[in-house]
Amino acid sequence: HCTFGCSYCAIPGTMIDAAGGQRAIETINVGDSVITSHAITHASELTQVSQTFERHVKEDLVEIELQDGRVLTLTGDHEVFAGSRGWVRAADLTLFDDVTIA
């Protein structure tokens, strides 16, 4: 739920829910529409991409297995919505957190 200058990332190949279906994150461009979670209501909504980033990291990555079997690989500082705990850094998730994605 970053508004500007985010430093967190997902690895290439991460599938993003976009208008028209899923796309690899590295194919998303400024102006494309993607499905996001509203920061307050957590409802899914279509949002236009205003900026993209690419960075090379040396830090450890966090793998999150979702209930549908997909695996998200994120930098530890990437925030995810963890149910009753709200927005939590990926590195701070526990086995008891219920991660919600848009």
Secondary structure, DSSP 8 states (H G I E B T S, - for coil): ---S-----B-TT-EEEETTEEEEGGG--TT-EEEEE-TTT--EEEEE----------S-EEEEE-TTS-EEEEETT-EEE-GGG-EEEGGG--TT---B--
